[in-house]
């Protein structure tokens, strides 16, 4: 669970992504991207899977509506 910060506290880019106050300069993984914990990776996978499902449903509903409108005009 990410930590909540008060509006008066400024976050660096590293803090907002990792939740730790480490700076990107001088760290072992700087420039290679952040490593993501397994739990966070699974959360993202579920998030994107739900997004794909919603997108497919929206496209299917739109195509059904578009075909129905096209048949009415024909």
One Martini backbone bead per residue (centre of mass of N, CA, C, O) as a GRO file, in nm:
protein
   74
    1UNK     BB    1   0.093   0.037   0.026
    2UNK     BB    2   0.086   0.353  -0.020
    3UNK     BB    3   0.187   0.642   0.087
    4UNK     BB    4   0.072   0.919   0.250
    5UNK     BB    5   0.075   1.262   0.162
    6UNK     BB    6   0.102   1.571   0.210
    7UNK     BB    7   0.062   1.863   0.029
    8UNK     BB    8   0.343   1.985   0.149
    9UNK     BB    9   0.476   1.739   0.017
   10UNK     BB   10   0.742   1.668  -0.182
   11UNK     BB   11   0.801   1.472  -0.470
   12UNK     BB   12   0.983   1.266  -0.627
   13UNK     BB   13   0.997   1.050  -0.880
   14UNK     BB   14   1.095   0.812  -0.705
   15UNK     BB   15   0.891   0.835  -0.471
   16UNK     BB   16   0.628   0.805  -0.641
   17UNK     BB   17   0.703   0.513  -0.743
   18UNK     BB   18   0.840   0.362  -0.471
   19UNK     BB   19   0.816   0.522  -0.174
   20UNK     BB   20   1.111   0.621  -0.165
   21UNK     BB   21   1.391   0.848  -0.086
   22UNK     BB   22   1.544   0.770  -0.324
   23UNK     BB   23   1.775   0.841  -0.550
   24UNK     BB   24   1.878   0.802  -0.881
   25UNK     BB   25   2.148   0.889  -0.803
   26UNK     BB   26   2.366   0.614  -0.747
   27UNK     BB   27   2.210   0.381  -0.823
   28UNK     BB   28   2.206   0.064  -0.948
   29UNK     BB   29   1.920   0.118  -1.135
   30UNK     BB   30   1.996   0.351  -1.297
   31UNK     BB   31   1.850   0.362  -1.625
   32UNK     BB   32   1.685   0.061  -1.607
   33UNK     BB   33   1.467   0.087  -1.417
   34UNK     BB   34   1.221  -0.029  -1.224
   35UNK     BB   35   1.150  -0.237  -0.976
   36UNK     BB   36   0.893  -0.480  -0.930
   37UNK     BB   37   0.696  -0.618  -0.733
   38UNK     BB   38   0.497  -0.886  -0.747
   39UNK     BB   39   0.235  -0.755  -0.637
   40UNK     BB   40   0.240  -0.512  -0.832
   41UNK     BB   41   0.237  -0.672  -1.096
   42UNK     BB   42  -0.035  -0.814  -1.047
   43UNK     BB   43  -0.201  -0.558  -1.024
   44UNK     BB   44  -0.142  -0.464  -1.316
   45UNK     BB   45  -0.249  -0.710  -1.463
   46UNK     BB   46  -0.540  -0.685  -1.364
   47UNK     BB   47  -0.591  -0.399  -1.461
   48UNK     BB   48  -0.538  -0.457  -1.770
   49UNK     BB   49  -0.741  -0.687  -1.802
   50UNK     BB   50  -0.989  -0.520  -1.737
   51UNK     BB   51  -0.944  -0.312  -1.962
   52UNK     BB   52  -0.967  -0.510  -2.199
   53UNK     BB   53  -1.252  -0.609  -2.140
   54UNK     BB   54  -1.389  -0.334  -2.161
   55UNK     BB   55  -1.301  -0.274  -2.452
   56UNK     BB   56  -1.439  -0.515  -2.585
   57UNK     BB   57  -1.726  -0.441  -2.496
   58UNK     BB   58  -1.736  -0.161  -2.632
   59UNK     BB   59  -1.683  -0.255  -2.922
   60UNK     BB   60  -1.920  -0.452  -2.940
   61UNK     BB   61  -2.143  -0.244  -2.881
   62UNK     BB   62  -2.077  -0.055  -3.115
   63UNK     BB   63  -2.110  -0.258  -3.348
   64UNK     BB   64  -2.403  -0.326  -3.290
   65UNK     BB   65  -2.507  -0.038  -3.324
   66UNK     BB   66  -2.395   0.021  -3.611
   67UNK     BB   67  -2.543  -0.208  -3.755
   68UNK     BB   68  -2.827  -0.116  -3.677
   69UNK     BB   69  -2.809   0.163  -3.818
   70UNK     BB   70  -2.740   0.058  -4.102
   71UNK     BB   71  -3.005  -0.112  -4.139
   72UNK     BB   72  -3.207   0.125  -4.114
   73UNK     BB   73  -3.093   0.288  -4.374
   74UNK     BB   74  -3.130   0.045  -4.597
   0.00000   0.00000   0.00000
